[in-house]
């Protein structure tokens, strides 16, 4: 299992985010309100991960569309109004001055008749046609991809899974432990997303960092008689409840379509599980390759120790940083 933890951590630490939240799960939020047959008000909010002078310009484009209110400039937040006289389909154009830092987008279209349509788009989609309606298949695709993307860039969640795998050990215990984690976070994801249970998002982020620190400390101490080592399923379930609230905060940023909430929730959760499986399978495959390299064997023990201390250090950095956000 030392080889497993080493492989996991090497992959993670190559791409680890310095952000105290371990990921930037929030999309570019774009709200379009139809105020008249030909008039649309555009509002946007961009995550602060974007630096000054690198914000995208967001516009409505189509036949004979023009701005009649507001400035055609970039910024983290803003609004402007468009008049589209062509009578044909219109699109949202997101134009980055440089590279897109892997930011997805959420478009909320509020029509004149009161109908609301929500579109979640992958980072590579920077020109989005506004549909007349959204189908269940489109909802499934959007939220499935959204869930998978979140877990694969959510380094805090991946580091926690890494610690669980190290402690679980054998294949059977790994399967049971990961299943427990999945069931636990699915419960709180549903409860929070449906507004049955509420908890402060910043507090959840602090507790998620703490969960990683606790497991990293258990691994470093190597006291295999403790609760965490003897019953990894319990650790997975208890801490999994916290991670479910974390997933829910991301889903809240994406939004749930009013008439397809349950569908969107289910597919987002399935996407999270698919991303989780992809991560675990990829790492285990990489570890098997490493094990076949004779020259690697001599360094596995030392690399494992360094890796676990690195996980602990990163989790403490997140813990302190996120706590300061609450205090400040």
N, C-alpha and C positions, 0 to 999 in steps of 0.2 A: 504493500500500500504506500510505502514511501515514494516509490516511483510514480504512483498515481498522483499524490499531492504535488510532487515536483512538476509533473507535466501540466497539471491544472494551473498551478500558479505561474509557470513560465508563460503560458498563453495569456493569462489575465494580465500579468504585470507588463507585458510588452505594450498593451493598449490601455493601461489603467488611466483613469481620468483624475486630474488633480482637483476637480470640483469637489467641494465638501459633500455634495449630494451623491457622488458616485456616478451620476448620469444626468443628462438633461432630457427628461421625459416629456417636457411640455412642448407642444407644437406651436407653430405660428398660427395665432388665432385671427380669423378673418370673419367679420360679420357683415352681411349685406342685407339691407332692409329696403324693400320696394315701397316707395312712398307715393308713386303714381304709376300710371301705365308705362310711362317711358323713363321714370326717374328712380334712381337707386342711391342710397346712402351707404358708403363703404367705411367701415371702422376696422382697425387692426391693432393687434398687440403682439409684439415679438419678444421672445424670451431674452433676458439680459445676457445670455451667453454670447450674443452678438456684440461686437465692439463698435465704437463710433466709426462712422464712415464706411461700415461694412453692412449696414442694414439694407434689406432689399426694398425696391420700389414695388408697390402693390397697386395694380390698376384693374379696372374693368375694361375689357376690349370687346369689340364687335362692330357690326356695320353701323357707321355714323354714331359712335359713342364719343362723348367729350365731357371734360370736367366743367362744371358750372359753379362749383363752390369748393373751397379748400385749395391747399397748395400741393402741386405735384412734386413732393419731396419725400425723402426717406426719413425714418425715425422709428424708435421702438414702439411708439404709439402714435395714432393719428386718425384723421377722418377726412373724407372728401365726398362730394356728391357728383354723380354722373347722369347724363341724359343720353339715352340710346334710342334714336329715332328709326333705326332700320327695321325693327319688328322681327328680327331673327334671333337665333341663339346667341347668348353672350358668354364670355369666359372671364375667369380671373387670371391675371398674369402676375407671377412673382418673379421679379428680375433682380438677381444678385449681382453686385458689382464685381465680386470675385467668386470663389467657390462656395457652394452651399455647405455649411458645417453639419450635414446630416440631419437637418431639421425637417420634420414632417409638417403638414399643415392641416388645420381643421377649419372648414368653411361652413358657416351657418347662414343659410339663405331663408329670409323671412318674406314670404310673398304677400301681395296686396290682399289676398283673400284670407290671410291669417295662417296659412299652411307654413310649416317650418321644415326645412330639409337640411340635414347635416352630412357633410362629406369629409371623410378622413383620407388624406392623400400621402403617399410615400414621398420622401425627399426628392426623388428624381422627377416627380410630376410638378412642374412649375407653371404649367398652363392648363387650367381645369375648366372644362365646359360645364356650365350650370344646367343640370337636367330639369326636365319638367317634373319628374318624380324619381324617387329612389326605390329600387327593388330589394326584396329580401336577400337576393344573391349578392347584390352590391354591398349591403350591410355586412353580410358574412365575410366577404373578401376584405373589406376595410378593417374590420375589427380583429379578424384573424391575423392579418399582417401587423396591425398595431400591437397586439399582445406579444407576438413573436419578437418584433423589433425591440420592445421595451425590455424583455428579459435578457436579450443578447447584448444590449448596451448598458444594462443595469449592473454595473460591476459590484455594487454592494450585495445584491442578491446572489450573484455568481460566486463571490467570495464566501458567502454563507453556505451555499451548496457545496463548495470545495471543502469546507471544514466538516460538514456532515459526512461527506464521502470518506474523509480520512478517519473519522471516529467510527463510522459504521463498519468498515473493514471488508468482510466477505460479501460476495455477490448477493446472497439471500438477504443479509441485513441491510445492504445498500438499497435493494428494491423495496423492502418494507419501510425503511426510513424515508426515502424519497416519496413514496406513496403517502406516508403520514404528512409530510410537508405539503404535498399537493392538496390533500383533503382539507388541511387546516387553513391554508391561505385561500382556498376556494370559498370556505364558509364566510370568512371576514370580508373577502372581496365582494361577495353578494350582499351581505348585511350592510356594508358601508355604501355600496353603489346604489342600493335601493333606499337609502336614508333611514334604515331601521336602527342602525348604531352609528354614532358619530364620535370621532376622536380627532384632536388637533393634528394636522399633517406635519408641522414641525416637530411635535413630540414623537410622532411615529418614526420620523427619520432618525431622531436621537436613539430611540429604542432599537431600531434596526442596526445601527452602528454598534450599540452595546451588545446585541446578540452575537455579532461577529467577534467582538473582543472577548466575550465570555468563552466561546468555543475555541478561539485561538489560544487562550490561556490554558484551557483544559488540555489541548494538544501539547503545548510546551511543557506542562507539568508532568505529562505521561503517567498520571495516577489513574490507571485503568479500572480501579475499583469504585470510582465516583459515579454519581447518578448519570452524568452525561455519557460516559463510556459504556456503562452497563445497559442503559436504556436510551440509545440514540433516537428511538422512535418518539420518546417523550420530549426530548429536546426539539426534534423536528416539528412536533405538533404545537408545543407551547410557543416557540419562536415563529413558527409558520403563521400563527394567528396575527402576529405583528406585521409580517411581510405582506399578508393579505390586505391590510389597511394601506400599506405602501402602494400596492398595485391599484387599489381603489382611488387613490389620489391622482394617479396618472390617468385612469379611466375618466375621472371627473373632469380633467383638463380636456380630454378628447370629446366628452359629452356623450350622452345616450339619446338616440332618436326617440322621440316621445312615444310613437306608436309601435316601436320595435325594441323596447328596452331589454327585455329578457333575451331576445335573440342576440343583440349586440353584446350583452354581458356574457352569455355562454361562449360566443365565438372569441371574445377577447381572452377569456380564461383558457380556452382550448389553444389559442395562439401562444399564451404564456407557457403552457405545458409542452407544446411542440418546440418552442425555442429552448426550453430546459432540456428536452430530450436530445436535440441537436447538439447542444453544448456538451452534455455528458458523453454521448456516443463519439463525438469528434475527439474529445480529450482521451478517452479510454483507447481509441484507435491509435492516437499519437503515442500514448504510453507503451502500447504493445510494440510499436516500432522502436522506441527508445530501449526497451528491454533487450532487443535483439542486437543492440550495439554494445559490444564487449567493453569498449573504452569508456562508455558512459557509467557502467556499474560502479566504478571506484568513486565517483563523485555524487552518487545519489543520496547517501546519508547526509553529507554536508549540505548539499543543495536543499534537501528537505527541511533541515533545521533553519537555514537562512530564509527559505520560503515562508515558513510558519511565522517566524519573527517579523517578516515583512508584512504579512497579513495582519498581525497584531498591531503593528505600527500604523498601517493605513487605517484600520478601524478606529484606533485611538485618535488619529488626526480628524477623522470624520466625526467622532463622538464629541471632541472638544469644539470643533468648528460649528457643528449643528447646535450644540448647547449654547454657544455664544450668540447664535442667531435668535434663539428664544429669549435669552437674558437681555440682549441689546434691543 
